[in-house]
Amino acid sequence: MVQTLLQIVYFYNPLLWVANAVIRKVREQAVDEMVLAAMGEGAEDYPEALLNISRLTFNRGVLSLRLIGVVESKKALSGRIKHILSRPFPKTAKLGIIGLMAVIVAGAVLLPMAKAEKGKDELSVKPMLQIPAIPSIPAVGAITFDIPDLSFVKTNLKGRHDRIVQMSEPFAAGSKLIAKNERGSIAITGADINECVVKATIIGQAESDEEAKELAEKTQVKLNSSKGKIVVEIEKDFDGNQFVGIALEITVPKQSNIDCVNSRGSITLVNIEGDIKGTAERGSINGTEILGHDLKIAISRGNIILNESSAKLLEINSSRSQVNISKSSADVVNISSDRCSIDFDEDIFQS
């Protein structure tokens, strides 16, 4: 409360704006570490939970979560996830060196102002001609991220090496894309292009950086093109206390047919006009602006979020999952569920 009042009174002081921004950042990181410590072995699900909450918030226009600080901005969310994944999960929530420095800096800025506030009757504040602009809330719409979904990254391995591979192949509208991944993420976006463009972020993890680099270097991502079809192939090999995860970011023509499978990871589909079949296990499937004849989704132990989409046939098979469908419609809807929570608009059936 005092922090907010001081920012209102001393709005013209740039140091106060900086101090408040640092305090908010450290506060979010402290809360994240408390949650991770409380979750224990289940902490690996927390980064993906943040992504799912943000997708639901931006896609459905629920501003309340952002107004209370659950999702302030895409940049802030990316920073929180990077902070979580760049270090081992904490066993206990303690104030680190960076947090301690932030408290000291904030105290150096705020305490003199609080002291001066007591003698405010003796002070006169001159009106300013220009007031610093307060950052606005991001526009509501399909959420995009500056970084790929890396929530699959392990935190118990010290060595890590990232390698980025990019490739493309001619791909006509109406063709079929087949993408299969294991322990990673798949993001497919439709655009006005006539090729299939793939960016693969390969992450090798082991006991040492040298081992991790060797794992990442020998992992291969290839495009196998045949008539009317492209298959994304992944070749990787690891054992024991090693791990290789791959984040696939794929751009195809909007009029494409998609068949994607992911084991222990997320699938994101945006702006696709074609038949889609998506299967995920222990992950999530998120679709925005999907227009097609058949939309078939199967998931186990994860979340399905479908927004602003339309299909002749919508078929969902889910187990131990949460299904959320909004601003979408279909002629025929088939939902088979086992121990699931389902939330959808009443007007999902076209009139």
HELIX and SHEET records of a PDB file:
HELIX    1   1 VAL A    2  VAL A    9  1                                   8    
HELIX    2   2 PRO A   14  MET A   39  1                                  26    
HELIX    3   3 GLY A   40  ASP A   45  5                                   6    
HELIX    4   4 TYR A   46  ARG A   60  1                                  15    
HELIX    5   5 LEU A   63  LEU A   67  1                                   5    
HELIX    6   6 LYS A   74  LEU A   85  1                                  12    
HELIX    7   7 ILE A   97  LYS A  118  1                                  22    
HELIX    8   8 LYS A  120  GLU A  122  5                                   3    
HELIX    9   9 ASP A  209  LYS A  218  1                                  10    
HELIX   10  10 GLU A  346  ILE A  348  5                                   3    
SHEET    1   A 6 GLY A 159  PRO A 170  0                                        
SHEET    2   A 6 GLU A 195  ALA A 206 -1                                        
SHEET    3   A 6 PHE A 243  PRO A 253 -1                                        
SHEET    4   A 6 LYS A 176  ALA A 191  1                                        
SHEET    5   A 6 LYS A 229  GLU A 235  1                                        
SHEET    6   A 6 GLN A 220  SER A 226 -1                                        
SHEET    1   B10 GLY A 159  PRO A 170  0                                        
SHEET    2   B10 GLU A 195  ALA A 206 -1                                        
SHEET    3   B10 PHE A 243  PRO A 253 -1                                        
SHEET    4   B10 LYS A 176  ALA A 191  1                                        
SHEET    5   B10 ASN A 257  GLU A 273  1                                        
SHEET    6   B10 ILE A 276  GLU A 281  1                                        
SHEET    7   B10 SER A 284  SER A 300  1                                        
SHEET    8   B10 ASN A 303  ASN A 307  1                                        
SHEET    9   B10 GLN A 322  SER A 326  1                                        
SHEET   10   B10 SER A 341  PHE A 344  1                                        
SHEET    1   C 9 GLY A 159  PRO A 170  0                                        
SHEET    2   C 9 GLU A 195  ALA A 206 -1                                        
SHEET    3   C 9 PHE A 243  PRO A 253 -1                                        
SHEET    4   C 9 LYS A 176  ALA A 191  1                                        
SHEET    5   C 9 ASN A 257  GLU A 273  1                                        
SHEET    6   C 9 ILE A 276  GLU A 281  1                                        
SHEET    7   C 9 SER A 284  SER A 300  1                                        
SHEET    8   C 9 SER A 310  SER A 319  1                                        
SHEET    9   C 9 SER A 329  ASP A 338  1                                        
END                                                                             
